[in-house]
Each structure stands twice: as C-alpha cells, then as structure tokens.
Amino acid sequence: MSISRAPSTSISIEAAMKGHRNWTSSARAGFLSSVAVLMVACGITAPRSNEGYADLDSLGVFDTDRTMALSIGPTLIRIAAWAVDDDEPEIAAMLRDLDGVRIRIYEIDGNPQRVADRIMNMSKHLREDGWQSVVLVQEENEQTHMLIRARGDRISGLTLISSDGEEEAVIINLMGHLDPHNFSEVMDALDIESPNVEVAALD
C-alpha cells in the first residue's frame, strides 16, 4: 500500500519510525511502572511497606538460575481464603491473617559452597535487622533457616531460606499475623510446595 502526501507535509518514514520506537520504549517503561504501582496499591503483589517484608539479597547470578519468582498480595490471598472457607474454615482464617507471600526458587548451577555462604549471610543480615531465628538445620551445604519478625507477642513476618546443597534453593517470605507452626498448612492451602520444617515451641 502506498501513501501520497503533499510536498509540504512529506516526512521521512525512517525518522518517523525511529521516533515511534523511542516513544514506545519510553511509554512502555512508564506504563510498566504505573502497572507495578497499581498492582501494589490494589493488593495484588506483596507490599514492600509491610512490617513483615524481608529485605532479601540474591543468591548469586553466576551460581544460581532463578526459576520462579512469585509475589502475592492480600487481594489474591483473600480470594484463596474464600475458596477454602467452607471446607477448611481454620485454614481460611490463617490465610486471612496474611498480607503477602513472596517465593523465589533457584536452580543451583554453579558453586554450591558459594550459594551456602550467601544463605548464611542472608540469614545473618536478617538477624541483624531484627529477625529472630526459630529453625536452623545445617549439614554440609544443606541448610534450612526459618526466621520470624516479632513485636511483643505478635509475629508480623516469617522467612524460610532452604537449600538441598546441590540442586535447588528456596526462599519464602510470609507477611502478616501468623503462627510458624502453621507454616506447612498455609503453604498447602496456597498450593505451594515447600520444605518440611518442624518448629520448636517458642519462648
């Protein structure tokens, strides 16, 4: 198809397309930023401002490949609670107490020892930031850390960092009022596979 224009309005198609591409790139960046803000505001993704939000580092781009990253906010959690309310009201009540769920799953494709060291440093960083360790299992490079953030008698966050030391590492951050003993039940209700952990009685 050809388009004829008057000489006074002739324009370089290449220049026009270049300007269109630049506008599209800029508009796309702005659009994605707006969507991200909107998703947080609507409760679709986990809120960074929540007291139970864990500041987590990467396990290393040269030693791991992140195969899944999931962030669920209160809106989607309430929908999950509604879905199980009739059959399992206790589980539904646990879900309604959550404000957010973040999950990262990594494939270990580099040096397992460096990954193990980063997990130890991540746990150390959280403890320095006021988190309390409630589970610590270590055997060579295999390790599991569970930490909670508490204010008085109220627990506002839980973070699990676990690695089999060879193939996979998992990081889970739960935000909201919760009991660590119910961790496995909450994960099952959200249909999320997670390491099995046993939590000792808290003082």
TIRO-2110 file (N, C-alpha, C; in Angstrom, 1 decimal):
// TIRO-2110
0.9, -1.2, 0.0, N, 1, A
0.0, 0.0, 0.0, CA, 1, A
0.9, 1.2, 0.0, C, 1, A
0.6, 2.2, -0.8, N, 2, A
1.4, 3.5, -0.9, CA, 2, A
0.5, 4.6, -0.4, C, 2, A
1.2, 5.6, 0.2, N, 3, A
0.5, 6.8, 0.7, CA, 3, A
1.2, 8.0, 0.1, C, 3, A
0.3, 8.8, -0.5, N, 4, A
0.8, 10.0, -1.2, CA, 4, A
0.6, 11.2, -0.2, C, 4, A
1.6, 12.1, -0.1, N, 5, A
1.5, 13.2, 0.7, CA, 5, A
1.8, 14.5, -0.1, C, 5, A
1.3, 15.6, 0.3, N, 6, A
1.7, 16.9, -0.3, CA, 6, A
3.1, 17.2, 0.0, C, 6, A
3.9, 17.8, -0.9, N, 7, A
5.3, 18.1, -0.7, CA, 7, A
5.5, 18.8, 0.7, C, 7, A
4.6, 19.7, 1.0, N, 8, A
4.8, 20.5, 2.2, CA, 8, A
4.7, 19.6, 3.5, C, 8, A
4.1, 18.5, 3.4, N, 9, A
4.0, 17.6, 4.6, CA, 9, A
4.7, 16.3, 4.5, C, 9, A
5.6, 16.2, 3.5, N, 10, A
6.4, 15.0, 3.4, CA, 10, A
7.2, 14.8, 4.6, C, 10, A
7.4, 13.5, 5.0, N, 11, A
8.1, 13.1, 6.2, CA, 11, A
8.9, 11.9, 5.9, C, 11, A
10.1, 11.8, 6.6, N, 12, A
10.9, 10.6, 6.4, CA, 12, A
10.3, 9.4, 7.2, C, 12, A
9.9, 8.4, 6.5, N, 13, A
9.3, 7.2, 7.2, CA, 13, A
10.3, 6.6, 8.2, C, 13, A
11.6, 6.6, 7.9, N, 14, A
12.6, 6.1, 8.8, CA, 14, A
12.7, 6.9, 10.1, C, 14, A
12.6, 8.3, 9.9, N, 15, A
12.7, 9.1, 11.1, CA, 15, A
11.4, 9.0, 11.9, C, 15, A
10.3, 8.8, 11.2, N, 16, A
9.0, 8.7, 11.9, CA, 16, A
9.0, 7.4, 12.7, C, 16, A
9.5, 6.3, 12.1, N, 17, A
9.5, 5.0, 12.9, CA, 17, A
10.5, 5.1, 14.0, C, 17, A
11.6, 5.8, 13.8, N, 18, A
12.6, 5.9, 14.9, CA, 18, A
11.9, 6.7, 16.1, C, 18, A
11.2, 7.7, 15.8, N, 19, A
10.6, 8.5, 16.8, CA, 19, A
9.5, 7.6, 17.5, C, 19, A
8.8, 6.8, 16.7, N, 20, A
7.7, 5.9, 17.2, CA, 20, A
8.3, 4.9, 18.2, C, 20, A
9.5, 4.3, 17.8, N, 21, A
10.1, 3.4, 18.6, CA, 21, A
10.6, 4.0, 19.9, C, 21, A
11.2, 5.2, 19.9, N, 22, A
11.6, 5.9, 21.1, CA, 22, A
10.4, 6.2, 22.0, C, 22, A
9.3, 6.6, 21.4, N, 23, A
8.2, 6.9, 22.2, CA, 23, A
7.6, 5.6, 22.8, C, 23, A
7.6, 4.6, 22.0, N, 24, A
7.1, 3.3, 22.5, CA, 24, A
7.9, 2.8, 23.7, C, 24, A
9.2, 2.9, 23.6, N, 25, A
10.1, 2.4, 24.6, CA, 25, A
9.9, 3.2, 25.9, C, 25, A
9.8, 4.5, 25.8, N, 26, A
9.6, 5.4, 26.9, CA, 26, A
8.2, 5.1, 27.5, C, 26, A
7.2, 5.0, 26.6, N, 27, A
5.8, 4.8, 27.1, CA, 27, A
5.7, 3.5, 27.8, C, 27, A
6.4, 2.4, 27.3, N, 28, A
6.3, 1.1, 27.9, CA, 28, A
6.9, 1.1, 29.3, C, 28, A
8.0, 1.8, 29.4, N, 29, A
8.7, 1.9, 30.8, CA, 29, A
7.7, 2.6, 31.7, C, 29, A
7.1, 3.7, 31.3, N, 30, A
6.2, 4.4, 32.2, CA, 30, A
5.0, 3.5, 32.5, C, 30, A
4.5, 2.8, 31.5, N, 31, A
3.3, 2.0, 31.7, CA, 31, A
3.6, 0.9, 32.7, C, 31, A
4.7, 0.2, 32.5, N, 32, A
5.0, -0.9, 33.4, CA, 32, A
5.2, -0.4, 34.8, C, 32, A
5.8, 0.8, 35.0, N, 33, A
6.0, 1.4, 36.3, CA, 33, A
4.6, 1.7, 37.0, C, 33, A
3.7, 2.2, 36.1, N, 34, A
2.4, 2.5, 36.6, CA, 34, A
1.6, 1.2, 37.0, C, 34, A
1.8, 0.2, 36.2, N, 35, A
1.1, -1.1, 36.5, CA, 35, A
1.6, -1.6, 37.8, C, 35, A
3.0, -1.6, 38.0, N, 36, A
3.5, -2.1, 39.2, CA, 36, A
3.0, -1.4, 40.5, C, 36, A
2.9, 0.0, 40.4, N, 37, A
2.4, 0.7, 41.5, CA, 37, A
0.9, 0.4, 41.7, C, 37, A
0.1, 0.3, 40.6, N, 38, A
-1.3, -0.1, 40.7, CA, 38, A
-1.5, -1.4, 41.3, C, 38, A
-0.6, -2.4, 40.9, N, 39, A
-0.8, -3.8, 41.5, CA, 39, A
-0.5, -3.8, 43.0, C, 39, A
0.5, -3.0, 43.4, N, 40, A
0.7, -3.0, 44.9, CA, 40, A
-0.4, -2.3, 45.6, C, 40, A
-0.9, -1.2, 45.0, N, 41, A
-2.0, -0.4, 45.6, CA, 41, A
-3.2, -1.2, 45.7, C, 41, A
-3.5, -2.1, 44.7, N, 42, A
-4.7, -2.9, 44.7, CA, 42, A
-4.5, -4.2, 45.5, C, 42, A
-3.3, -4.4, 46.1, N, 43, A
-3.1, -5.6, 46.9, CA, 43, A
-2.9, -6.9, 46.1, C, 43, A
-2.4, -6.7, 44.8, N, 44, A
-2.2, -7.9, 44.0, CA, 44, A
-0.8, -8.5, 44.3, C, 44, A
0.2, -7.7, 44.6, N, 45, A
1.5, -8.1, 44.9, CA, 45, A
1.8, -7.8, 46.4, C, 45, A
2.8, -8.5, 46.9, N, 46, A
3.2, -8.4, 48.3, CA, 46, A
3.6, -6.9, 48.6, C, 46, A
3.2, -6.3, 49.6, N, 47, A
3.5, -4.9, 49.9, CA, 47, A
4.9, -4.7, 50.6, C, 47, A
5.8, -4.0, 50.0, N, 48, A
7.1, -3.7, 50.5, CA, 48, A
7.0, -3.0, 51.8, C, 48, A
6.0, -2.2, 52.0, N, 49, A
5.9, -1.4, 53.2, CA, 49, A
5.5, -2.2, 54.5, C, 49, A
5.1, -3.4, 54.3, N, 50, A
4.6, -4.3, 55.4, CA, 50, A
5.8, -4.6, 56.3, C, 50, A
5.4, -4.6, 57.6, N, 51, A
6.5, -4.8, 58.7, CA, 51, A
7.1, -6.2, 58.5, C, 51, A
6.4, -7.2, 57.9, N, 52, A
7.0, -8.5, 57.8, CA, 52, A
7.7, -8.7, 56.5, C, 52, A
7.9, -7.6, 55.7, N, 53, A
8.6, -7.8, 54.4, CA, 53, A
10.1, -7.9, 54.7, C, 53, A
10.7, -9.0, 54.1, N, 54, A
12.1, -9.3, 54.4, CA, 54, A
13.0, -8.7, 53.2, C, 54, A
14.0, -8.0, 53.6, N, 55, A
15.0, -7.4, 52.6, CA, 55, A
15.9, -8.5, 52.3, C, 55, A
15.7, -9.1, 51.1, N, 56, A
16.5, -10.3, 50.7, CA, 56, A
17.4, -10.0, 49.5, C, 56, A
18.7, -10.5, 49.6, N, 57, A
19.6, -10.4, 48.6, CA, 57, A
19.5, -11.5, 47.6, C, 57, A
20.2, -11.4, 46.5, N, 58, A
20.3, -12.5, 45.5, CA, 58, A
21.2, -13.6, 46.0, C, 58, A
21.0, -14.8, 45.5, N, 59, A
21.9, -15.9, 45.8, CA, 59, A
23.0, -16.0, 44.8, C, 59, A
23.1, -15.1, 43.9, N, 60, A
24.3, -15.0, 43.0, CA, 60, A
23.9, -15.4, 41.6, C, 60, A
24.0, -14.5, 40.7, N, 61, A
23.6, -14.8, 39.3, CA, 61, A
24.6, -15.8, 38.6, C, 61, A
25.8, -15.9, 39.1, N, 62, A
26.7, -16.8, 38.4, CA, 62, A
26.7, -18.2, 39.0, C, 62, A
26.0, -18.4, 40.1, N, 63, A
25.9, -19.7, 40.7, CA, 63, A
24.5, -20.3, 40.8, C, 63, A
23.5, -19.5, 40.5, N, 64, A
22.1, -19.9, 40.5, CA, 64, A
21.3, -19.3, 39.3, C, 64, A
20.3, -20.0, 39.0, N, 65, A
19.3, -19.6, 38.0, CA, 65, A
17.9, -19.5, 38.6, C, 65, A
17.4, -18.3, 38.7, N, 66, A
16.1, -18.2, 39.4, CA, 66, A
15.0, -18.7, 38.5, C, 66, A
14.4, -19.8, 38.9, N, 67, A
13.4, -20.5, 38.0, CA, 67, A
12.0, -20.0, 38.3, C, 67, A
11.7, -19.4, 39.5, N, 68, A
10.4, -18.9, 39.8, CA, 68, A
10.5, -17.7, 40.8, C, 68, A
9.7, -16.7, 40.5, N, 69, A
9.6, -15.6, 41.4, CA, 69, A
8.1, -15.2, 41.5, C, 69, A
7.6, -15.3, 42.7, N, 70, A
6.1, -15.1, 42.9, CA, 70, A
5.9, -14.1, 44.0, C, 70, A
5.0, -13.1, 43.8, N, 71, A
4.7, -12.2, 44.8, CA, 71, A
3.2, -12.0, 44.9, C, 71, A
2.6, -12.4, 46.0, N, 72, A
1.1, -12.4, 46.1, CA, 72, A
0.7, -11.5, 47.2, C, 72, A
-0.2, -10.6, 46.9, N, 73, A
-0.7, -9.6, 47.9, CA, 73, A
-2.0, -10.0, 48.6, C, 73, A
-2.5, -9.1, 49.4, N, 74, A
-3.7, -9.5, 50.2, CA, 74, A
-4.9, -9.8, 49.4, C, 74, A
-5.1, -9.1, 48.3, N, 75, A
-6.3, -9.3, 47.5, CA, 75, A
-6.4, -10.8, 47.0, C, 75, A
-5.3, -11.3, 46.4, N, 76, A
-5.3, -12.7, 45.9, CA, 76, A
-5.3, -13.7, 47.1, C, 76, A
-4.7, -13.3, 48.2, N, 77, A
-4.8, -14.2, 49.4, CA, 77, A
-6.2, -14.3, 49.9, C, 77, A
-6.9, -13.2, 49.9, N, 78, A
-8.3, -13.2, 50.4, CA, 78, A
-9.2, -14.1, 49.5, C, 78, A
-8.9, -14.1, 48.2, N, 79, A
-9.6, -14.9, 47.2, CA, 79, A
-9.4, -16.4, 47.5, C, 79, A
-8.1, -16.7, 47.9, N, 80, A
-7.7, -18.1, 48.2, CA, 80, A
-8.5, -18.5, 49.5, C, 80, A
-8.5, -17.6, 50.5, N, 81, A
-9.2, -17.9, 51.7, CA, 81, A
-10.7, -18.1, 51.5, C, 81, A
-11.3, -17.3, 50.6, N, 82, A
-12.7, -17.5, 50.2, CA, 82, A
-12.9, -18.9, 49.6, C, 82, A
-12.0, -19.4, 48.8, N, 83, A
-12.1, -20.6, 48.1, CA, 83, A
-12.1, -21.8, 49.0, C, 83, A
-11.4, -21.7, 50.2, N, 84, A
-11.4, -22.9, 51.1, CA, 84, A
-12.2, -22.7, 52.3, C, 84, A
-12.9, -21.6, 52.4, N, 85, A
-13.6, -21.2, 53.6, CA, 85, A
-14.6, -22.3, 54.1, C, 85, A
-15.4, -22.8, 53.2, N, 86, A
-16.5, -23.8, 53.6, CA, 86, A
-15.9, -25.1, 54.1, C, 86, A
-14.9, -25.6, 53.4, N, 87, A
-14.3, -26.9, 53.6, CA, 87, A
-13.3, -26.8, 54.8, C, 87, A
-12.5, -25.8, 54.9, N, 88, A
-11.5, -25.7, 55.9, CA, 88, A
-11.5, -24.3, 56.5, C, 88, A
-12.4, -24.0, 57.4, N, 89, A
-12.5, -22.7, 58.0, CA, 89, A
-11.3, -22.2, 58.8, C, 89, A
-10.6, -23.2, 59.4, N, 90, A
-9.4, -22.8, 60.2, CA, 90, A
-8.3, -22.4, 59.2, C, 90, A
-8.1, -23.1, 58.1, N, 91, A
-7.1, -22.7, 57.1, CA, 91, A
-7.5, -21.3, 56.5, C, 91, A
-8.7, -21.1, 56.2, N, 92, A
-9.2, -19.9, 55.7, CA, 92, A
-8.9, -18.7, 56.6, C, 92, A
-9.0, -18.9, 57.9, N, 93, A
-8.7, -17.9, 58.9, CA, 93, A
-7.2, -17.6, 58.9, C, 93, A
-6.4, -18.6, 58.8, N, 94, A
-5.0, -18.4, 58.7, CA, 94, A
-4.6, -17.5, 57.5, C, 94, A
-5.2, -17.8, 56.3, N, 95, A
-4.9, -17.1, 55.1, CA, 95, A
-5.4, -15.6, 55.2, C, 95, A
-6.5, -15.4, 55.9, N, 96, A
-7.0, -14.0, 56.0, CA, 96, A
-6.1, -13.2, 56.9, C, 96, A
-5.2, -13.8, 57.7, N, 97, A
-4.3, -13.1, 58.6, CA, 97, A
-3.0, -12.7, 57.8, C, 97, A
-2.9, -13.2, 56.6, N, 98, A
-1.7, -12.9, 55.8, CA, 98, A
-1.9, -11.7, 55.0, C, 98, A
-0.8, -10.9, 54.8, N, 99, A
-0.8, -9.7, 54.0, CA, 99, A
0.0, -9.9, 52.7, C, 99, A
0.8, -10.9, 52.7, N, 100, A
1.6, -11.1, 51.5, CA, 100, A
2.5, -12.3, 51.5, C, 100, A
2.8, -12.9, 50.3, N, 101, A
3.6, -14.1, 50.2, CA, 101, A
4.6, -13.8, 49.0, C, 101, A
5.8, -14.0, 49.3, N, 102, A
6.9, -13.9, 48.3, CA, 102, A
7.6, -15.3, 48.2, C, 102, A
7.9, -15.7, 47.0, N, 103, A
8.6, -17.0, 46.8, CA, 103, A
9.6, -16.9, 45.7, C, 103, A
10.8, -17.4, 46.0, N, 104, A
11.8, -17.5, 44.9, CA, 104, A
12.4, -18.9, 45.0, C, 104, A
12.5, -19.5, 43.8, N, 105, A
13.1, -20.8, 43.7, CA, 105, A
14.3, -20.7, 42.7, C, 105, A
15.4, -21.2, 43.2, N, 106, A
16.6, -21.1, 42.4, CA, 106, A
17.1, -22.5, 42.0, C, 106, A
17.6, -22.7, 40.8, N, 107, A
18.4, -23.9, 40.4, CA, 107, A
19.9, -23.6, 40.7, C, 107, A
20.5, -24.4, 41.4, N, 108, A
22.0, -24.2, 41.7, CA, 108, A
22.7, -24.8, 40.5, C, 108, A
23.4, -23.9, 39.7, N, 109, A
24.1, -24.4, 38.5, CA, 109, A
25.6, -23.9, 38.6, C, 109, A
26.0, -23.5, 39.7, N, 110, A
27.4, -23.0, 39.9, CA, 110, A
28.0, -23.7, 41.1, C, 110, A
28.7, -22.9, 41.9, N, 111, A
29.4, -23.4, 43.1, CA, 111, A
28.4, -23.5, 44.3, C, 111, A
28.1, -24.7, 44.8, N, 112, A
27.2, -24.8, 45.9, CA, 112, A
27.7, -24.2, 47.2, C, 112, A
29.0, -24.2, 47.4, N, 113, A
29.6, -23.6, 48.6, CA, 113, A
29.3, -22.1, 48.6, C, 113, A
29.5, -21.5, 47.5, N, 114, A
29.2, -20.0, 47.5, CA, 114, A
27.7, -19.7, 47.8, C, 114, A
26.9, -20.6, 47.2, N, 115, A
25.4, -20.4, 47.5, CA, 115, A
25.2, -20.6, 49.0, C, 115, A
25.8, -21.6, 49.6, N, 116, A
25.6, -21.9, 51.0, CA, 116, A
26.1, -20.7, 51.8, C, 116, A
27.2, -20.1, 51.4, N, 117, A
27.8, -18.9, 52.1, CA, 117, A
26.8, -17.7, 52.0, C, 117, A
26.2, -17.6, 50.9, N, 118, A
25.3, -16.4, 50.7, CA, 118, A
24.0, -16.6, 51.5, C, 118, A
23.6, -17.9, 51.7, N, 119, A
22.4, -18.2, 52.5, CA, 119, A
22.7, -17.8, 54.0, C, 119, A
23.9, -18.2, 54.4, N, 120, A
24.3, -17.9, 55.8, CA, 120, A
24.4, -16.4, 56.0, C, 120, A
24.9, -15.6, 55.0, N, 121, A
25.0, -14.2, 55.1, CA, 121, A
23.6, -13.6, 55.0, C, 121, A
22.7, -14.1, 54.3, N, 122, A
21.3, -13.6, 54.2, CA, 122, A
20.6, -13.8, 55.5, C, 122, A
20.8, -15.0, 56.2, N, 123, A
20.2, -15.2, 57.5, CA, 123, A
20.8, -14.2, 58.5, C, 123, A
22.2, -14.0, 58.4, N, 124, A
22.8, -13.1, 59.4, CA, 124, A
22.3, -11.7, 59.2, C, 124, A
22.1, -11.3, 57.9, N, 125, A
21.6, -9.9, 57.7, CA, 125, A
20.2, -9.7, 58.2, C, 125, A
19.4, -10.8, 58.1, N, 126, A
18.0, -10.6, 58.7, CA, 126, A
18.1, -10.6, 60.2, C, 126, A
18.9, -11.4, 60.8, N, 127, A
19.0, -11.3, 62.3, CA, 127, A
19.5, -9.9, 62.8, C, 127, A
20.4, -9.4, 62.0, N, 128, A
20.9, -8.0, 62.3, CA, 128, A
19.8, -7.0, 62.2, C, 128, A
18.8, -7.3, 61.3, N, 129, A
17.7, -6.4, 61.0, CA, 129, A
16.6, -6.6, 62.0, C, 129, A
16.8, -7.5, 63.0, N, 130, A
15.7, -7.6, 64.0, CA, 130, A
14.9, -8.9, 63.9, C, 130, A
15.3, -9.8, 62.9, N, 131, A
14.6, -11.1, 62.8, CA, 131, A
15.1, -12.1, 63.8, C, 131, A
14.3, -13.0, 64.2, N, 132, A
14.7, -14.0, 65.2, CA, 132, A
14.7, -15.4, 64.6, C, 132, A
15.8, -16.1, 64.8, N, 133, A
15.9, -17.5, 64.2, CA, 133, A
15.1, -18.5, 65.1, C, 133, A
14.2, -19.3, 64.5, N, 134, A
13.5, -20.3, 65.2, CA, 134, A
13.8, -21.7, 64.7, C, 134, A
14.4, -21.8, 63.5, N, 135, A
14.8, -23.1, 63.0, CA, 135, A
16.2, -22.9, 62.3, C, 135, A
17.1, -23.8, 62.6, N, 136, A
18.4, -23.8, 61.9, CA, 136, A
18.9, -25.2, 61.7, C, 136, A
18.9, -25.7, 60.5, N, 137, A
19.4, -27.1, 60.2, CA, 137, A
20.5, -26.9, 59.2, C, 137, A
21.7, -27.5, 59.6, N, 138, A
22.8, -27.5, 58.7, CA, 138, A
23.5, -28.8, 58.6, C, 138, A
23.8, -29.3, 57.4, N, 139, A
24.6, -30.5, 57.2, CA, 139, A
25.3, -30.3, 55.9, C, 139, A
26.6, -30.1, 56.0, N, 140, A
27.5, -29.8, 54.8, CA, 140, A
26.9, -28.5, 54.2, C, 140, A
26.6, -28.6, 52.9, N, 141, A
26.0, -27.4, 52.2, CA, 141, A
24.5, -27.3, 52.3, C, 141, A
23.9, -28.4, 52.8, N, 142, A
22.4, -28.4, 53.0, CA, 142, A
22.0, -27.7, 54.3, C, 142, A
21.1, -26.8, 54.1, N, 143, A
20.7, -25.9, 55.3, CA, 143, A
19.3, -25.4, 55.1, C, 143, A
18.7, -25.2, 56.3, N, 144, A
17.3, -24.6, 56.4, CA, 144, A
17.3, -23.5, 57.5, C, 144, A
16.9, -22.3, 57.2, N, 145, A
16.8, -21.3, 58.2, CA, 145, A
15.3, -20.8, 58.2, C, 145, A
14.7, -20.7, 59.3, N, 146, A
13.4, -20.1, 59.5, CA, 146, A
13.6, -19.0, 60.5, C, 146, A
13.1, -17.8, 60.1, N, 147, A
13.3, -16.6, 61.0, CA, 147, A
11.9, -15.9, 61.1, C, 147, A
11.6, -15.3, 62.2, N, 148, A
10.4, -14.5, 62.4, CA, 148, A
10.7, -13.1, 62.8, C, 148, A
9.8, -12.2, 62.4, N, 149, A
9.9, -10.8, 62.9, CA, 149, A
8.7, -10.7, 63.9, C, 149, A
9.1, -10.3, 65.1, N, 150, A
8.0, -10.2, 66.1, CA, 150, A
8.1, -8.8, 66.8, C, 150, A
6.9, -8.3, 67.2, N, 151, A
6.8, -7.1, 68.1, CA, 151, A
6.0, -7.5, 69.3, C, 151, A
6.6, -7.8, 70.4, N, 152, A
6.0, -8.3, 71.6, CA, 152, A
5.5, -9.7, 71.3, C, 152, A
4.2, -10.0, 71.5, N, 153, A
3.7, -11.3, 71.3, CA, 153, A
3.2, -11.5, 69.9, C, 153, A
3.3, -10.5, 69.1, N, 154, A
2.7, -10.5, 67.7, CA, 154, A
3.8, -10.8, 66.7, C, 154, A
3.6, -11.8, 65.9, N, 155, A
4.5, -12.2, 64.8, CA, 155, A
4.0, -11.5, 63.5, C, 155, A
4.8, -10.7, 62.9, N, 156, A
4.4, -10.0, 61.7, CA, 156, A
5.0, -10.5, 60.4, C, 156, A
6.0, -11.4, 60.5, N, 157, A
6.7, -11.9, 59.3, CA, 157, A
7.4, -13.2, 59.6, C, 157, A
7.5, -14.0, 58.5, N, 158, A
8.2, -15.2, 58.6, CA, 158, A
9.0, -15.4, 57.3, C, 158, A
10.3, -15.8, 57.4, N, 159, A
11.1, -16.0, 56.2, CA, 159, A
11.8, -17.4, 56.3, C, 159, A
11.6, -18.2, 55.3, N, 160, A
12.3, -19.5, 55.2, CA, 160, A
13.3, -19.5, 54.1, C, 160, A
14.5, -19.9, 54.4, N, 161, A
15.6, -20.0, 53.4, CA, 161, A
16.1, -21.4, 53.5, C, 161, A
16.0, -22.1, 52.4, N, 162, A
16.4, -23.6, 52.4, CA, 162, A
17.1, -24.0, 51.1, C, 162, A
18.0, -24.9, 51.3, N, 163, A
18.8, -25.4, 50.1, CA, 163, A
19.2, -26.8, 50.4, C, 163, A
19.0, -27.6, 49.3, N, 164, A
19.5, -29.0, 49.4, CA, 164, A
21.0, -29.2, 49.3, C, 164, A
21.6, -28.0, 49.0, N, 165, A
23.1, -28.0, 48.9, CA, 165, A
23.7, -28.5, 47.6, C, 165, A
22.8, -28.9, 46.6, N, 166, A
23.3, -29.4, 45.4, CA, 166, A
22.5, -28.9, 44.2, C, 166, A
21.2, -28.9, 44.2, N, 167, A
20.4, -28.6, 43.1, CA, 167, A
19.4, -27.4, 43.2, C, 167, A
18.9, -27.2, 44.4, N, 168, A
17.8, -26.2, 44.5, CA, 168, A
17.9, -25.4, 45.8, C, 168, A
17.5, -24.2, 45.7, N, 169, A
17.3, -23.3, 46.9, CA, 169, A
16.0, -22.6, 46.8, C, 169, A
15.4, -22.5, 48.0, N, 170, A
14.0, -21.9, 48.1, CA, 170, A
14.0, -20.8, 49.1, C, 170, A
13.4, -19.7, 48.8, N, 171, A
13.2, -18.6, 49.7, CA, 171, A
11.7, -18.2, 49.8, C, 171, A
11.2, -18.2, 51.0, N, 172, A
9.7, -17.9, 51.2, CA, 172, A
9.6, -16.8, 52.2, C, 172, A
8.9, -15.8, 52.0, N, 173, A
8.6, -14.7, 52.9, CA, 173, A
7.1, -14.5, 53.1, C, 173, A
6.6, -14.8, 54.3, N, 174, A
5.2, -14.6, 54.6, CA, 174, A
5.1, -13.3, 55.4, C, 174, A
4.1, -12.5, 55.1, N, 175, A
3.8, -11.2, 55.8, CA, 175, A
2.4, -11.3, 56.5, C, 175, A
2.3, -10.8, 57.7, N, 176, A
1.0, -10.8, 58.3, CA, 176, A
1.1, -11.5, 59.7, C, 176, A
0.0, -11.5, 60.4, N, 177, A
-0.1, -12.2, 61.7, CA, 177, A
-0.2, -13.7, 61.5, C, 177, A
0.8, -14.4, 62.0, N, 178, A
0.8, -15.9, 61.7, CA, 178, A
1.6, -16.6, 62.8, C, 178, A
1.3, -17.9, 62.8, N, 179, A
2.0, -18.8, 63.8, CA, 179, A
2.9, -19.7, 63.0, C, 179, A
4.2, -19.7, 63.3, N, 180, A
5.2, -20.5, 62.5, CA, 180, A
4.8, -22.0, 62.5, C, 180, A
4.1, -22.5, 63.5, N, 181, A
3.7, -23.9, 63.5, CA, 181, A
2.7, -24.2, 62.4, C, 181, A
2.0, -23.2, 61.8, N, 182, A
1.1, -23.4, 60.8, CA, 182, A
1.6, -23.2, 59.4, C, 182, A
3.0, -23.0, 59.3, N, 183, A
3.6, -22.7, 58.0, CA, 183, A
3.2, -23.8, 56.9, C, 183, A
3.4, -25.0, 57.2, N, 184, A
3.1, -26.1, 56.2, CA, 184, A
1.6, -26.1, 55.8, C, 184, A
0.7, -25.8, 56.7, N, 185, A
-0.7, -25.8, 56.4, CA, 185, A
-1.0, -24.6, 55.4, C, 185, A
-0.4, -23.5, 55.7, N, 186, A
-0.6, -22.3, 54.8, CA, 186, A
0.0, -22.5, 53.4, C, 186, A
1.1, -23.1, 53.4, N, 187, A
1.7, -23.4, 52.1, CA, 187, A
0.8, -24.4, 51.3, C, 187, A
0.3, -25.4, 52.0, N, 188, A
-0.6, -26.4, 51.3, CA, 188, A
-1.8, -25.7, 50.8, C, 188, A
-2.4, -24.8, 51.6, N, 189, A
-3.6, -24.1, 51.2, CA, 189, A
-3.4, -23.3, 50.0, C, 189, A
-2.2, -22.7, 49.8, N, 190, A
-1.8, -21.9, 48.7, CA, 190, A
-1.3, -22.7, 47.5, C, 190, A
-1.3, -24.1, 47.7, N, 191, A
-0.8, -25.0, 46.7, CA, 191, A
0.6, -24.7, 46.3, C, 191, A
1.4, -24.4, 47.3, N, 192, A
2.9, -24.1, 47.1, CA, 192, A
3.7, -25.2, 47.7, C, 192, A
4.6, -25.8, 47.0, N, 193, A
5.4, -26.9, 47.5, CA, 193, A
6.6, -26.2, 48.3, C, 193, A
6.8, -26.7, 49.5, N, 194, A
7.8, -26.0, 50.4, CA, 194, A
8.5, -27.1, 51.2, C, 194, A
9.7, -26.8, 51.7, N, 195, A
10.4, -27.8, 52.6, CA, 195, A
9.6, -28.0, 53.8, C, 195, A
9.7, -29.3, 54.3, N, 196, A
9.1, -29.6, 55.6, CA, 196, A
9.9, -29.2, 56.7, C, 196, A
9.4, -28.4, 57.6, N, 197, A
10.1, -27.9, 58.8, CA, 197, A
9.3, -28.2, 60.1, C, 197, A
10.0, -28.4, 61.1, N, 198, A
9.4, -28.6, 62.4, CA, 198, A
9.9, -27.5, 63.3, C, 198, A
8.9, -26.7, 63.9, N, 199, A
9.2, -25.6, 64.7, CA, 199, A
9.1, -25.9, 66.2, C, 199, A
10.1, -25.7, 66.9, N, 200, A
10.1, -26.0, 68.3, CA, 200, A
9.2, -24.9, 69.0, C, 200, A
8.8, -25.2, 70.2, N, 201, A
7.9, -24.2, 71.0, CA, 201, A
8.7, -22.9, 71.2, C, 201, A
8.0, -21.8, 70.9, N, 202, A
8.6, -20.5, 71.0, CA, 202, A
8.5, -20.0, 72.5, C, 202, A
9.6, -19.4, 73.0, N, 203, A
9.6, -18.8, 74.3, CA, 203, A
8.7, -17.6, 74.4, C, 203, A
END
